[in-house]
């Protein structure tokens, strides 16, 4: 084992210098000790640590062909490296990802050791086949076009269609990333931040291994509308994987809105806004949604601007383009950057305003393509042809209207072009964020060295003009920019004309507005905000217990309170057998009958179980439902001794042959004359909605309507009804896909209190109480039970079992997973009452 002092001396970047040393364990912490597992084995990590997982490590590397040695350095332009400035001081940041260069298999171990000890990086090495399937296949030629709104309608256009082998390759690669994260992860201490669409199933893999890990994800690409996203055959698996994070980040509200819409339409999960934060209630925990565009590294760009090399380049460019208005564009060479449309707009500008020929230049810098394929070649050919055509038509000796730079430029060279350009054109047809406009604005602010070279006085007004596409992530944050539809060539040409002739004072005001925002919302601000929100989202991890639910990518970790536990048949039967005065309260829809069932009539087997429970003289059994008394009377007619509380307790009867009792609330339904016409309007305008008429209430249902539109209409209806019923003795409540109007003072909670009070008045104070339900109205029962249980002035109930159906936040202390578990538990109680087992087929009941 290498000692700490020896390791401290390994301050080098060459693999050759690293050869011959004793192998260091792959999993080590900063003290040189092997890291333990999540069960608490191993040393305590004292420093705060962040593990940043991205497709590529923030490392540049090359191989000396002469010595065959590898040399590496940090890539200061990498976003995942820059974001560390937003973390608290003394935070130790680790990186997991692929290297940008291919490393031969025989060198991978030594390179990995160097990465680990010199750079705190853990490289993921993929075979050529794995990389082709994962990156070049599923990521770049399937997901990337689709997330940019291009459907693979044919194999020759828009990427490739879904291929199961590529999807499996994507999963394999994500598993390899997870293995590398596991090598350095301290689950109870570290925060893990996963980046971008390359790793969208990684959260499920990590959550399956470490249920309490702090896990965040940020998507740097657009998230498409639900109509596009729903074409993905593995759409639910990807969504459920992302929902295994504690915090999910997007650049804009549009992207977040599309994601939330997909969750609603595909998984039935709705979001809520809570004190300024957006959250999704999923499996007993809140998945937080973060909306904040990334920024640039101000310090690095300002440092570049203060370099003499940048100033010299800018001075040369100013002299080269003397007397001309320079417009600049910097884009990756891909199909979504709209370079050919930008060139066409330049041609249209010169066509409409020939007086500008010779006095305006568009400099287009093309960054190297990030992927390979036919589409990249087509873009390169198309843009070159259009540029050549325009230059041939409008150019002359010493003048080319379009200067198309295909060779890679350094950051300093780009900064020089930004500094001398009057206008920046960002014309992408779709882009996740695009920071070109941010960099351009900062470069136009200048620096002492740059100003001196360009002859700018410190008192001179700084000015800039931005033309940005409506379809890129930075557009909403640049309120002073000239926004254009990149497909409208005439509109882009008009914007160019406006930028050329706009007064300097207005350009200055726009520039100041943009610069103030960009300088205060830099990459450190973005990272710090995300890190703080991730910490806030995870603050209750230690207060909950977790249960693994589902398999594969449908896995999810269900969170419950430490005192919230599954109700077992053995537990409740033991208490049942030791008590003599029992009250059993059962919700029906969603509890004893699945909500998805079309035929709501109870099976004969359920009737048999209820009759067995009712036949025990120690039991009082009630169905407590929101349904009307007529259907409940019809369905449960065979249960002679069963009590029914209908319409949330407005009507109650103790047995089949007893009279219906009405609650103490006065029966005044004049308010229905106001409510029904309003609901009819919303029913007529909301396809799939309907009105349910009860004797005591009116309910507007929208479960068959479009989820987004139905929810919007429900909110509007709620506000409308609350306004017109302000002076009526009714309450308006919004439930799961319903809006209900009912008399005040009517709730299932009141039913519980009245039944217990009635039993006590007859000298049969209950010593056993079992109450079970699945929705919000049942929470009223659980709340009343908790109140009665905590009231010292009332006789205590020895055994209380308040139980909800499903993993979700609840006032109940117990839960069952689903309807089959409810039937099984009731069967256990019935068996305890009558001795022999009640025979029924669970599958038939469901």
VENGI-V221701 format. One record per helix or strand. SS is the DSSP state (h for helix, s for strand). FROM is the first residue (numbers start at 1). TO is the last residue. Records with the same first field share a line. If there is no record, write none. Layout:
SS->FROM-TO / FROM-TO
This chain:
h->4-8 / 16-18 / 79-86 / 105-119 / 128-147 / 164-184 / 197-199 / 202-209 / 226-229 / 235-242 / 253-267 / 298-305 / 308-320 / 339-352 / 354-356 / 374-394 / 411-420 / 436-445 / 448-454 / 475-477 / 489-501 / 504-520 / 523-537 / 541-543 / 552-554 / 569-577 / 604-615 / 629-635 / 647-649 / 672-685 / 707-724 / 748-761 / 776-790 / 819-834 / 842-845
s->14-14 / 28-28 / 34-34 / 49-56 / 59-64 / 69-74 / 92-98 / 121-123 / 154-154 / 157-157 / 191-195 / 214-218 / 247-250 / 271-274 / 277-282 / 285-291 / 325-332 / 360-367 / 396-396 / 399-399 / 402-405 / 423-426 / 431-431 / 466-469 / 472-472 / 482-484 / 544-549 / 556-561 / 565-566 / 582-586 / 589-589 / 593-593 / 619-624 / 643-646 / 651-653 / 661-662 / 690-693 / 697-701 / 730-735 / 738-743 / 768-773 / 799-805 / 814-816
